[in-house]
Amino acid sequence: MTIKHYSTTFLLVGSIASSAHLRASGDIFHVNPKYDPLKQSIIAEFSLAYHDIPNAIHNYTVLAIHSNSPTIKQRALNVSLEQNDLNAALNIATHWVVQEPEDVPAKFYLAHIALKTHEYDLAAETLDSILNIDPNAELDKIIEGISPDSEEDRENLLQALKASKEKNNPSILALIAGLEAQNDDLETALTTVNKALRKRPKVTGFILMKANLLIALGRQDEAEKWFEYASRKNKNNLDVRLAEARYLVKTNQPELALSKLEKIIKTWPDADEALFIAGLTSIDLKRYDQAEHYLVDLRYSAQYQNEAYYYLAVNAERKQHYETAKAYYRLVDGNLYTVSRKNLISIFDRQDKLNDALRFLTQERVNYPQHASFLYQAQAEILKKMGNKKAALSLLNEAVKNNPDDPELLYSEVLLLDPFQDRDKLDKALRELLQLEPNSPTYLNAYAYTLALQNRRLGEARKYAEHALENAPDQASILDTLGYITFLQNDFDTASRVLEKAYMLSPSASIGVRYAKALYMLGDMSSFNEVLQQLKQNHPNDPQLNQLDSLLLPTHIKKS
């Protein structure tokens, strides 16, 4: 960070030194005879490096106001925006525009910052002046990401734009349409964007806005016709034609989408997104050779390389070319790393080569140390699947020693420990987990359920379960744990209420049996019988239901 700031200072020196003269932008800001721009810029950058933000922003504001250099003004604006000092940014941008009234980029900055500071009249006035200089200026980037959140602010901005001199300019109309759409006034927004399109029918943003509004209004047929019309009229507009293809995929028309994509690729053979969508669509249509043809071209794409390798592997796997699939999965990195390795392990499993998978994952820990936690857990799962729980625990113990602050590794160890035979180890691991993440619903629930299974410290277990529910109120597994604990505490009223909610969220046999038992102990036999019949219908062969049937046996049989 410090090096970056110093480098910026040296870059600015030339700009400062080349300023032929300094001039004030108003009555207040007169040049101090002792003003030294080089010294002031160095002070500003050193202040940033040592986190003295007010001093840095003050020095850069003075520099920006007194200097004619766009580089200095740009740097001053960047610093104030990075530090979220919007007042300083507005001050700098305002004086930049006063000094350089014909500088369109300066006006873009001013309009953008005026919007961020909710100075809507100033924003509208600045947009007018931009459009006076360049009637075809693209204004959508100004408002992107800073559109007002509150309805009141949106209304203020709308009124300011509608009252502006350039209110009928297509760019202003598009901004108005965007705000109307945000206010959920979709029909009005559609009318407004149509006005913009009549004046500038080839603007990509306007075309796509109309399509999105039609989709939001549920007028799917009109949206499809609009996409088809817009693509036909704008054959050389890649964005519009890609948007049509994406829409066809989304509306489950893969054949038509693929035919459109084929035409796009003929015109733009290096369009990565078109190749990628065509590859995925071909996989969905089971045209595996065609998919491979498109995806192979993306192996060196800066944007889609990992995705290309991943889907080439998926494609090969669908063709049952498992060795090819494994080779491609090995090449995947980035966000798809873990899912690619899981798929790779699955292939090893199908080939009955889990020992090979273990060796592969050991080498992966060397090649990808940043994924060590995931790789340890994957190896432990394989060892468990092979029936070697002892080796799995030993491996996880090694992993935890190497990464003592990794809660996922600790939790993997918890899942393997026996709640009765490994009670002390389990208790220690769970306590460490809660020290690392005291509010995690998963870890709180694990501790609560373990204590419930052991039927000890039920008061503490109940507190853990209730705390977990505060952070995850509608999670069936946590509700089930709390219901189990309260049942053990003979609090059948709470148990039945909590387990009823759990059963509604997840009507599994185990939760249903617990719920039915709580109803039985509460004496609500009609509800008990109703739940029992549901369970028999939904889980007819589940042996857990035998427990409930035994509750209905005549008393003399029970005694015997």
Buried (B, 14 or more C-beta within 10 A) or exposed (E): EEEEBBEBBEEBEEBBEEBEEBEBBEEEBEEEEEBEBEEBBBBBBBBBBEEBBEBBBBBBBBBBBBBBBBBBBBBBBEBBBEBEBBEBBBBBBBBBBBBBEEBEEBBBBBBBBBBBBBBBBBBBBBBBBBBEEEEEBEBBEBBEEEBBEEEEBBBBBBEBBEEBBBBEBBBBBBBBBBBBBBBEBBEBBBBBBBBBBEBBEEBBBBBBBBBBBBBBBEBEEBBBEBBBEBBEEBEEBBEBBBBBBBBBBEBEBBEBBBEBBBBBBEEBEEBBBBBBBBBBBBBEBEBBEBBBBBBBBBEEBEEBBBBBBBBBBBBBBEBEBBEBBBBBBBBBBEEBBBEBBEBBBEBBEEEEBBEEBBEBBEEBBEEBEEBBBBBBBBBBBBBBEBEBBEBBBEBBEEBBEEBEEBBBBBBBBBEBBEBEEBBEBBBEBBEBBBEBBEEBBBBBBBBBBBBBBBEEBBEEBBBBBBBBBEBBEEBBBBBBBBBBBBBBBEBBEBBBBBBBBBBEBBBBBEBBBBBBBBBBBBEBEEBBBEBBEBBBEEBEEBEBBEEBEEBEEEEEEEEE
